[in-house]
Amino acid sequence: ACEHGLLRLWRYSGVSYRCEVRAHYQFWCLGKPRPRCEHYQRSAQLPKPVNYMRHDIHAERILIVDFGSQYTQLIARRIREIGVYCEILPWDVDQTRVEAFAPSGVILSGGPESVHDSAEDTPKVSAAILALSVPVLGICYGMQALAQQLGGRVEPSAQKEFGYAEVRARGHSVLLSDIEDRINAEGHGLLDVWMSHGDRVAELPEGFK
């Protein structure tokens, strides 16, 4: 018996003594916490700890352009967990602020809008972002807006996708190298993702692949 409740030792069926309970409990608490296993589905590995005393998080700065996605904060969190500084700015951010931030790369978030909406206030990728000579990663709506503005073609999809899906990356580049949640029976790396869109990029802009 303990002061704040009962804890029975596994090897005794009778009454437990306080000293034995404490010793047994402390013995099992000495183990180190285990990281999540690679083969567990939908359980991304915990990032490796970053030595912030030796690592300058401002050496590389990522700008996240927010188009209204509910996952924008999660994108920022993942970037910061690997020791990279980032900021979230709205899609209509002015050029002066973009130039002052001087990003090493840009991420365009998703959003609830469609590039086919006729409203004048439909979010667009600003000219300040397009003028940067840095890598740009478009996600969902951000990808569609980028493709359409640069000469590609975005069209409504005959099959809308909402919910869980498996994605297999083809034509691997450095960007997608070793990024996978699990491997299927054929040896292909798969990503577990959540879809929420009704449009698709039917034709890539010139120079994209």
Short mmCIF file of the C-alpha atoms (twelve columns), coordinates in Angstrom:
data_MODEL
# 
_entry.id   MODEL 
# 
loop_
_atom_site.group_PDB 
_atom_site.id 
_atom_site.type_symbol 
_atom_site.label_atom_id 
_atom_site.label_alt_id 
_atom_site.label_comp_id 
_atom_site.label_asym_id 
_atom_site.label_seq_id 
_atom_site.Cartn_x 
_atom_site.Cartn_y 
_atom_site.Cartn_z 
_atom_site.pdbx_PDB_model_num 
ATOM 1   C CA . ALA A 1   0.000   0.000   0.000   1 
ATOM 2   C CA . CYS A 2   1.122   3.558   -0.732  1 
ATOM 3   C CA . GLU A 3   0.031   6.861   0.686   1 
ATOM 4   C CA . HIS A 4   -1.760  7.847   -2.520  1 
ATOM 5   C CA . GLY A 5   -3.211  4.510   -3.561  1 
ATOM 6   C CA . LEU A 6   -2.439  0.790   -3.973  1 
ATOM 7   C CA . LEU A 7   0.244   -0.829  -6.115  1 
ATOM 8   C CA . ARG A 8   0.527   -4.624  -5.981  1 
ATOM 9   C CA . LEU A 9   3.798   -6.330  -6.889  1 
ATOM 10  C CA . TRP A 10  3.438   -8.804  -9.729  1 
ATOM 11  C CA . ARG A 11  5.228   -11.592 -7.859  1 
ATOM 12  C CA . TYR A 12  3.071   -11.380 -4.711  1 
ATOM 13  C CA . SER A 13  -0.586  -12.166 -4.349  1 
ATOM 14  C CA . GLY A 14  -0.704  -10.915 -0.792  1 
ATOM 15  C CA . VAL A 15  -0.326  -7.493  0.765   1 
ATOM 16  C CA . SER A 16  2.556   -5.384  -0.591  1 
ATOM 17  C CA . TYR A 17  4.939   -3.629  1.734   1 
ATOM 18  C CA . ARG A 18  5.694   0.019   1.124   1 
ATOM 19  C CA . CYS A 19  9.475   -0.378  0.837   1 
ATOM 20  C CA . GLU A 20  9.166   -3.218  -1.693  1 
ATOM 21  C CA . VAL A 21  6.656   -1.282  -3.749  1 
ATOM 22  C CA . ARG A 22  8.941   1.715   -3.946  1 
ATOM 23  C CA . ALA A 23  12.036  -0.368  -4.826  1 
ATOM 24  C CA . HIS A 24  10.193  -2.330  -7.505  1 
ATOM 25  C CA . TYR A 25  8.657   0.795   -9.025  1 
ATOM 26  C CA . GLN A 26  11.972  2.645   -9.143  1 
ATOM 27  C CA . PHE A 27  13.657  -0.365  -10.781 1 
ATOM 28  C CA . TRP A 28  11.283  -0.289  -13.732 1 
ATOM 29  C CA . CYS A 29  11.454  3.511   -14.040 1 
ATOM 30  C CA . LEU A 30  15.187  3.503   -14.661 1 
ATOM 31  C CA . GLY A 31  14.811  2.451   -18.282 1 
ATOM 32  C CA . LYS A 32  15.296  4.979   -21.067 1 
ATOM 33  C CA . PRO A 33  12.252  6.121   -23.100 1 
ATOM 34  C CA . ARG A 34  12.003  4.317   -26.415 1 
ATOM 35  C CA . PRO A 35  11.551  6.205   -29.719 1 
ATOM 36  C CA . ARG A 36  8.686   5.243   -31.956 1 
ATOM 37  C CA . CYS A 37  9.564   2.387   -34.302 1 
ATOM 38  C CA . GLU A 38  10.015  2.878   -38.030 1 
ATOM 39  C CA . HIS A 39  7.611   0.111   -38.968 1 
ATOM 40  C CA . TYR A 40  4.679   1.562   -37.033 1 
ATOM 41  C CA . GLN A 41  2.201   3.062   -39.465 1 
ATOM 42  C CA . ARG A 42  1.374   6.759   -39.211 1 
ATOM 43  C CA . SER A 43  3.964   7.358   -36.468 1 
ATOM 44  C CA . ALA A 44  6.713   9.575   -37.832 1 
ATOM 45  C CA . GLN A 45  10.102  9.247   -36.178 1 
ATOM 46  C CA . LEU A 46  11.002  11.807  -33.567 1 
ATOM 47  C CA . PRO A 47  13.560  14.288  -34.907 1 
ATOM 48  C CA . LYS A 48  17.141  14.016  -33.766 1 
ATOM 49  C CA . PRO A 49  17.989  16.521  -31.021 1 
ATOM 50  C CA . VAL A 50  19.723  19.661  -32.220 1 
ATOM 51  C CA . ASN A 51  22.678  21.098  -30.350 1 
ATOM 52  C CA . TYR A 52  21.530  24.716  -30.250 1 
ATOM 53  C CA . MET A 53  24.754  25.806  -28.553 1 
ATOM 54  C CA . ARG A 54  26.720  25.000  -31.736 1 
ATOM 55  C CA . HIS A 55  23.973  25.436  -34.328 1 
ATOM 56  C CA . ASP A 56  22.899  28.876  -35.544 1 
ATOM 57  C CA . ILE A 57  19.196  28.519  -36.276 1 
ATOM 58  C CA . HIS A 58  19.255  31.796  -38.223 1 
ATOM 59  C CA . ALA A 59  21.837  30.501  -40.702 1 
ATOM 60  C CA . GLU A 60  18.936  29.351  -42.890 1 
ATOM 61  C CA . ARG A 61  15.538  31.041  -42.794 1 
ATOM 62  C CA . ILE A 62  12.358  29.571  -44.238 1 
ATOM 63  C CA . LEU A 63  9.367   31.727  -45.116 1 
ATOM 64  C CA . ILE A 64  5.958   30.025  -44.891 1 
ATOM 65  C CA . VAL A 65  3.296   31.799  -46.947 1 
ATOM 66  C CA . ASP A 66  -0.105  31.133  -45.381 1 
ATOM 67  C CA . PHE A 67  -3.080  30.650  -47.716 1 
ATOM 68  C CA . GLY A 68  -5.414  29.665  -44.866 1 
ATOM 69  C CA . SER A 69  -4.433  26.048  -44.315 1 
ATOM 70  C CA . GLN A 70  -5.287  24.426  -40.992 1 
ATOM 71  C CA . TYR A 71  -1.850  22.758  -41.055 1 
ATOM 72  C CA . THR A 72  0.282   25.887  -41.435 1 
ATOM 73  C CA . GLN A 73  1.289   25.880  -37.773 1 
ATOM 74  C CA . LEU A 74  2.198   22.201  -38.015 1 
ATOM 75  C CA . ILE A 75  4.489   22.914  -40.983 1 
ATOM 76  C CA . ALA A 76  6.256   25.601  -38.958 1 
ATOM 77  C CA . ARG A 77  6.587   23.309  -35.968 1 
ATOM 78  C CA . ARG A 78  8.237   20.554  -38.004 1 
ATOM 79  C CA . ILE A 79  10.737  22.987  -39.492 1 
ATOM 80  C CA . ARG A 80  11.643  24.387  -36.082 1 
ATOM 81  C CA . GLU A 81  12.040  20.900  -34.637 1 
ATOM 82  C CA . ILE A 82  14.975  20.270  -36.978 1 
ATOM 83  C CA . GLY A 83  16.645  23.501  -35.870 1 
ATOM 84  C CA . VAL A 84  15.729  25.809  -38.757 1 
ATOM 85  C CA . TYR A 85  14.260  29.266  -38.171 1 
ATOM 86  C CA . CYS A 86  10.990  30.070  -39.947 1 
ATOM 87  C CA . GLU A 87  8.205   32.625  -39.917 1 
ATOM 88  C CA . ILE A 88  4.608   32.562  -41.142 1 
ATOM 89  C CA . LEU A 89  3.417   35.507  -43.222 1 
ATOM 90  C CA . PRO A 90  0.081   36.050  -45.032 1 
ATOM 91  C CA . TRP A 91  -0.213  35.423  -48.764 1 
ATOM 92  C CA . ASP A 92  -0.593  39.155  -49.508 1 
ATOM 93  C CA . VAL A 93  2.638   40.098  -47.718 1 
ATOM 94  C CA . ASP A 94  4.320   43.162  -49.222 1 
ATOM 95  C CA . GLN A 95  7.627   43.017  -51.061 1 
ATOM 96  C CA . THR A 96  9.509   45.085  -48.484 1 
ATOM 97  C CA . ARG A 97  8.829   42.584  -45.725 1 
ATOM 98  C CA . VAL A 98  9.808   39.623  -47.899 1 
ATOM 99  C CA . GLU A 99  13.099  41.237  -48.858 1 
ATOM 100 C CA . ALA A 100 13.805  42.174  -45.238 1 
ATOM 101 C CA . PHE A 101 13.283  38.570  -44.121 1 
ATOM 102 C CA . ALA A 102 15.648  37.292  -46.867 1 
ATOM 103 C CA . PRO A 103 14.516  33.647  -46.836 1 
ATOM 104 C CA . SER A 104 16.673  30.735  -47.940 1 
ATOM 105 C CA . GLY A 105 13.531  28.958  -49.131 1 
ATOM 106 C CA . VAL A 106 9.760   29.420  -49.302 1 
ATOM 107 C CA . ILE A 107 6.872   27.069  -48.513 1 
ATOM 108 C CA . LEU A 108 3.435   27.859  -49.921 1 
ATOM 109 C CA . SER A 109 0.782   26.350  -47.678 1 
ATOM 110 C CA . GLY A 110 -2.527  24.874  -48.702 1 
ATOM 111 C CA . GLY A 111 -5.864  26.602  -48.301 1 
ATOM 112 C CA . PRO A 112 -9.638  26.254  -48.700 1 
ATOM 113 C CA . GLU A 113 -9.830  28.318  -51.908 1 
ATOM 114 C CA . SER A 114 -9.767  27.184  -55.541 1 
ATOM 115 C CA . VAL A 115 -7.741  28.799  -58.300 1 
ATOM 116 C CA . HIS A 116 -10.949 28.726  -60.384 1 
ATOM 117 C CA . ASP A 117 -12.821 31.048  -58.033 1 
ATOM 118 C CA . SER A 118 -13.796 34.227  -59.890 1 
ATOM 119 C CA . ALA A 119 -13.523 36.505  -56.866 1 
ATOM 120 C CA . GLU A 120 -10.924 39.242  -57.181 1 
ATOM 121 C CA . ASP A 121 -9.603  38.541  -53.686 1 
ATOM 122 C CA . THR A 122 -8.718  34.916  -54.480 1 
ATOM 123 C CA . PRO A 123 -5.267  34.347  -52.928 1 
ATOM 124 C CA . LYS A 124 -2.329  34.434  -55.322 1 
ATOM 125 C CA . VAL A 125 1.412   33.969  -55.036 1 
ATOM 126 C CA . SER A 126 2.821   37.483  -54.739 1 
ATOM 127 C CA . ALA A 127 5.302   38.864  -57.251 1 
ATOM 128 C CA . ALA A 128 7.740   39.366  -54.372 1 
ATOM 129 C CA . ILE A 129 7.857   35.589  -53.823 1 
ATOM 130 C CA . LEU A 130 8.221   34.794  -57.517 1 
ATOM 131 C CA . ALA A 131 11.099  37.267  -57.820 1 
ATOM 132 C CA . LEU A 132 13.186  35.426  -55.208 1 
ATOM 133 C CA . SER A 133 15.973  33.180  -56.465 1 
ATOM 134 C CA . VAL A 134 15.383  30.531  -53.805 1 
ATOM 135 C CA . PRO A 135 13.674  27.096  -53.785 1 
ATOM 136 C CA . VAL A 136 9.878   27.232  -53.469 1 
ATOM 137 C CA . LEU A 137 7.777   24.289  -52.258 1 
ATOM 138 C CA . GLY A 138 4.054   24.469  -52.990 1 
ATOM 139 C CA . ILE A 139 1.643   22.324  -50.969 1 
ATOM 140 C CA . CYS A 140 -1.955  21.713  -52.130 1 
ATOM 141 C CA . TYR A 141 -3.438  25.131  -53.004 1 
ATOM 142 C CA . GLY A 142 0.016   26.709  -52.904 1 
ATOM 143 C CA . MET A 143 1.192   24.257  -55.560 1 
ATOM 144 C CA . GLN A 144 -1.889  24.845  -57.730 1 
ATOM 145 C CA . ALA A 145 -1.641  28.631  -57.536 1 
ATOM 146 C CA . LEU A 146 2.069   28.505  -58.367 1 
ATOM 147 C CA . ALA A 147 1.497   26.203  -61.338 1 
ATOM 148 C CA . GLN A 148 -1.323  28.295  -62.810 1 
ATOM 149 C CA . GLN A 149 0.469   31.636  -62.407 1 
ATOM 150 C CA . LEU A 150 3.599   30.313  -64.112 1 
ATOM 151 C CA . GLY A 151 1.807   28.990  -67.197 1 
ATOM 152 C CA . GLY A 152 0.613   25.562  -66.102 1 
ATOM 153 C CA . ARG A 153 -2.954  24.278  -66.202 1 
ATOM 154 C CA . VAL A 154 -5.108  23.454  -63.177 1 
ATOM 155 C CA . GLU A 155 -8.473  21.810  -63.690 1 
ATOM 156 C CA . PRO A 156 -11.253 20.407  -61.498 1 
ATOM 157 C CA . SER A 157 -10.640 16.744  -60.799 1 
ATOM 158 C CA . ALA A 158 -13.260 14.179  -61.747 1 
ATOM 159 C CA . GLN A 159 -12.448 12.353  -58.509 1 
ATOM 160 C CA . LYS A 160 -12.176 14.580  -55.464 1 
ATOM 161 C CA . GLU A 161 -9.914  13.328  -52.673 1 
ATOM 162 C CA . PHE A 162 -10.735 13.747  -49.011 1 
ATOM 163 C CA . GLY A 163 -9.226  11.783  -46.146 1 
ATOM 164 C CA . TYR A 164 -6.436  9.244   -45.792 1 
ATOM 165 C CA . ALA A 165 -4.367  8.265   -48.827 1 
ATOM 166 C CA . GLU A 166 -1.077  6.595   -49.700 1 
ATOM 167 C CA . VAL A 167 1.415   8.474   -51.849 1 
ATOM 168 C CA . ARG A 168 4.324   6.984   -53.755 1 
ATOM 169 C CA . ALA A 169 6.917   9.484   -54.978 1 
ATOM 170 C CA . ARG A 170 8.299   8.840   -58.446 1 
ATOM 171 C CA . GLY A 171 11.397  10.308  -60.046 1 
ATOM 172 C CA . HIS A 172 13.084  10.911  -56.699 1 
ATOM 173 C CA . SER A 173 15.087  14.089  -56.308 1 
ATOM 174 C CA . VAL A 174 17.189  15.344  -53.414 1 
ATOM 175 C CA . LEU A 175 14.033  16.934  -52.000 1 
ATOM 176 C CA . LEU A 176 12.275  13.571  -51.608 1 
ATOM 177 C CA . SER A 177 15.311  11.429  -50.845 1 
ATOM 178 C CA . ASP A 178 14.751  8.942   -47.997 1 
ATOM 179 C CA . ILE A 179 11.341  10.408  -47.130 1 
ATOM 180 C CA . GLU A 180 8.951   7.558   -46.417 1 
ATOM 181 C CA . ASP A 181 6.673   6.283   -43.670 1 
ATOM 182 C CA . ARG A 182 6.937   2.633   -44.671 1 
ATOM 183 C CA . ILE A 183 7.840   0.267   -47.500 1 
ATOM 184 C CA . ASN A 184 5.301   -1.907  -49.313 1 
ATOM 185 C CA . ALA A 185 5.770   -5.496  -50.463 1 
ATOM 186 C CA . GLU A 186 7.268   -4.327  -53.772 1 
ATOM 187 C CA . GLY A 187 9.941   -2.316  -51.960 1 
ATOM 188 C CA . HIS A 188 8.438   1.097   -52.791 1 
ATOM 189 C CA . GLY A 189 8.544   3.835   -50.184 1 
ATOM 190 C CA . LEU A 190 5.090   5.143   -49.236 1 
ATOM 191 C CA . LEU A 191 3.906   8.262   -47.453 1 
ATOM 192 C CA . ASP A 192 0.757   8.335   -45.325 1 
ATOM 193 C CA . VAL A 193 -1.040  11.610  -46.057 1 
ATOM 194 C CA . TRP A 194 -4.413  13.312  -45.675 1 
ATOM 195 C CA . MET A 195 -5.998  14.683  -48.840 1 
ATOM 196 C CA . SER A 196 -8.475  17.550  -49.053 1 
ATOM 197 C CA . HIS A 197 -8.800  18.957  -52.552 1 
ATOM 198 C CA . GLY A 198 -10.948 18.917  -55.671 1 
ATOM 199 C CA . ASP A 199 -8.501  20.371  -58.235 1 
ATOM 200 C CA . ARG A 200 -5.419  18.898  -59.841 1 
ATOM 201 C CA . VAL A 201 -2.452  20.160  -61.849 1 
ATOM 202 C CA . ALA A 202 -3.108  18.803  -65.332 1 
ATOM 203 C CA . GLU A 203 -0.134  20.436  -67.050 1 
ATOM 204 C CA . LEU A 204 3.117   21.605  -65.475 1 
ATOM 205 C CA . PRO A 205 4.643   25.002  -66.258 1 
ATOM 206 C CA . GLU A 206 7.690   25.054  -68.484 1 
ATOM 207 C CA . GLY A 207 10.834  23.987  -66.637 1 
ATOM 208 C CA . PHE A 208 8.962   21.971  -63.974 1 
ATOM 209 C CA . LYS A 209 8.929   18.210  -63.561 1 
# 
